[in-house]
Amino acid sequence: MNFAGVSDNQPDHTAQHPFNPLDKANLGVSVADALVARPLSKLPPKTPFEGAGVYAIYYCGDYLPYERISRENRDGRLHQPIYVGKAVPKGARKGGYGLDSPPGMVLYDRLSEHASSIQEAKSLDLADFSCRYLIVDDVWIPLGESLLIERFSPLWNLVIDGFGNHDPGSGRYNQRRSRWDTLHPGRSWAGKCKPHSLSKSQIEAEVRQFLEHSGE
């Protein structure tokens, strides 16, 4: 029997390679899809909440080097995150997955930290940022973050490092300032670090080059 559009001589690749819903790549995609389906929220979210998980931060302002990102996110579409990240329970930071560890408000706290960093930056306005976040079972959080980075190639993950950095503490300010803090000065602790080897204009050139070639 030959159904319309199907050849009797055509191999059935689906039968040869059955879909495995428990394959780690498929599980990661399901986490990423679930995050994208979440409603948008202010940064940080208005109401504190408990849980660990993944998140995406979106920019829609008038900082000229980011014009292409803003264009992608106009009219409430918000297609292109500028940064994605994860917040894991404390046990996961010591080498484990933090399984069954009470997460507390780690995801909300992480988003609040990011909001503070943006507020301190002289070249950014917190009102131009929003986020999506998803509470996720511990074991899928790192995989979900990796899939989101691969899917969206966010600028602050791949080119402008340092957005998620913390104060290194007294005695460690001999390290170099990050690209993010060079491009967006304002965090007091970052000003104590040594200057980056690249100038602000050189980093802006890297941003333009990256965005010009993204999506090709």
C-alpha positions in Angstrom: 0.0 0.0 0.0 1.3 3.5 -0.9 0.0 6.5 0.9 0.1 9.9 -0.8 3.6 11.4 -0.6 5.2 8.2 0.8 7.3 5.9 -1.5 7.3 2.2 -0.9 11.0 2.2 -1.6 11.8 4.9 0.9 13.6 3.7 4.1 11.8 4.4 7.4 14.4 6.4 9.3 12.1 6.9 12.2 12.0 3.1 12.7 15.7 2.9 12.5 16.3 5.7 15.0 13.5 5.7 17.5 12.9 8.8 19.5 14.1 8.4 23.0 12.3 11.0 25.3 14.9 10.2 28.0 17.9 11.1 25.9 19.8 13.9 27.6 19.6 16.1 24.6 15.9 15.8 24.3 15.5 16.4 28.0 17.6 19.5 27.7 15.5 20.8 24.8 12.3 20.3 26.8 13.8 22.4 29.6 14.7 25.2 27.1 11.3 25.1 25.4 9.6 25.3 28.8 11.6 28.4 29.7 10.8 30.2 26.5 7.1 29.5 27.0 7.2 31.2 30.4 5.7 34.7 30.8 8.0 37.7 30.9 8.8 39.3 34.3 10.5 42.4 35.5 14.1 42.1 36.6 14.1 41.2 39.4 10.7 39.6 39.7 8.3 41.6 41.9 7.5 38.8 44.3 10.2 36.7 46.0 9.9 32.9 45.4 11.6 29.7 46.4 13.3 27.4 44.0 16.4 26.7 41.8 16.5 26.7 38.0 17.4 28.5 34.8 16.6 31.9 33.4 17.0 34.2 30.5 17.6 38.0 30.6 16.4 40.3 27.7 17.6 43.8 26.8 15.5 46.3 24.8 17.3 49.6 25.4 19.2 52.2 23.3 22.8 51.3 24.1 24.2 51.6 20.6 26.5 48.6 20.5 23.4 46.4 21.4 21.1 47.9 18.8 20.7 44.6 16.9 19.6 42.8 20.1 17.1 45.5 20.9 15.8 45.3 17.4 15.1 41.6 17.9 13.3 42.3 21.1 11.0 45.2 20.0 7.3 45.3 20.4 7.3 42.8 23.2 8.6 40.0 21.1 11.8 39.4 23.1 13.3 36.7 21.0 17.0 37.1 21.8 18.3 36.9 25.4 21.4 38.9 26.1 22.3 36.4 28.9 21.2 33.1 30.2 22.2 31.4 33.5 21.4 29.0 36.2 20.9 29.0 40.0 21.6 25.8 41.8 21.2 24.7 45.4 24.2 25.2 47.6 25.1 21.5 47.6 25.7 21.6 43.8 28.5 24.2 44.2 30.6 21.6 46.1 30.8 19.2 43.2 27.4 17.4 43.5 24.0 18.1 42.0 22.5 19.2 45.3 19.9 16.5 45.0 17.1 16.9 47.5 18.9 19.9 49.0 16.4 22.7 50.0 17.0 25.3 47.3 15.8 28.3 49.3 15.4 31.4 47.1 18.6 30.8 45.1 16.9 31.6 41.7 15.2 34.8 42.9 18.4 35.9 44.7 20.5 35.3 41.6 18.1 37.5 39.5 18.2 40.1 42.2 22.1 40.1 42.1 22.0 40.6 38.3 19.5 43.5 38.8 21.9 45.2 41.2 24.8 44.8 38.8 22.8 46.4 36.0 21.7 49.2 38.3 25.3 50.1 39.2 26.4 50.2 35.6 26.6 53.7 34.3 25.7 52.8 30.7 22.7 50.7 31.3 19.1 51.3 32.6 17.5 48.5 34.6 14.1 49.5 33.1 15.3 48.2 29.8 15.7 44.6 31.1 13.2 41.8 31.7 13.5 38.1 32.3 12.0 34.6 32.0 12.7 32.0 34.7 11.9 28.4 35.2 12.1 26.3 38.4 13.7 23.0 37.5 14.6 19.8 39.3 18.2 20.0 40.3 19.7 17.3 38.0 18.4 19.1 34.8 19.6 22.6 35.6 23.2 22.4 34.2 22.0 20.7 31.0 19.2 23.2 30.6 21.6 26.1 30.8 24.0 24.5 28.3 21.1 24.0 25.8 20.0 27.6 26.2 23.5 28.9 25.5 23.8 26.7 22.4 20.3 27.7 21.2 20.6 31.5 21.6 24.3 32.3 21.7 23.8 35.1 24.2 26.2 38.0 23.9 27.0 38.2 27.7 27.7 34.4 27.8 29.9 34.1 24.7 31.7 37.5 24.2 31.2 39.8 27.1 32.4 37.8 30.1 32.0 38.9 33.7 28.4 39.8 34.2 27.8 37.0 36.7 31.1 37.7 38.6 31.1 38.5 42.4 33.4 40.7 44.4 36.6 38.6 44.7 37.3 40.1 48.1 40.3 41.9 49.7 43.7 40.7 48.4 42.3 39.5 45.0 41.9 42.8 43.3 45.1 42.2 41.3 43.1 40.2 38.8 42.0 41.9 35.6 38.7 43.6 35.2 36.2 41.7 33.0 35.0 42.7 29.6 31.6 43.4 31.1 32.9 45.7 33.7 35.1 47.5 31.1 32.2 48.1 28.9 29.7 48.9 31.7 31.7 50.5 34.6 30.0 51.1 37.9 30.4 48.1 40.2 32.6 49.5 43.0 34.6 46.3 43.5 35.4 46.0 39.8 36.9 49.4 39.8 39.6 48.1 42.2 40.7 45.4 39.7 43.4 45.9 37.1 42.3 47.3 33.8 41.5 44.8 31.1 44.0 44.3 28.3 41.5 45.5 25.8 40.0 49.0 25.7 36.3 49.8 25.8 36.4 50.7 22.1 38.1 47.4 21.2 35.5 45.4 23.1 32.7 47.3 21.4 34.3 46.3 18.1 34.1 42.7 19.2 30.4 43.1 20.1 29.7 44.6 16.6 31.5 41.8 14.9 29.8 39.1 16.9 26.3 40.5 16.3 26.9 41.1 12.6 27.7 37.4 12.2 25.2 35.9 14.6 22.4 34.0 13.0 24.4 33.4 9.8 
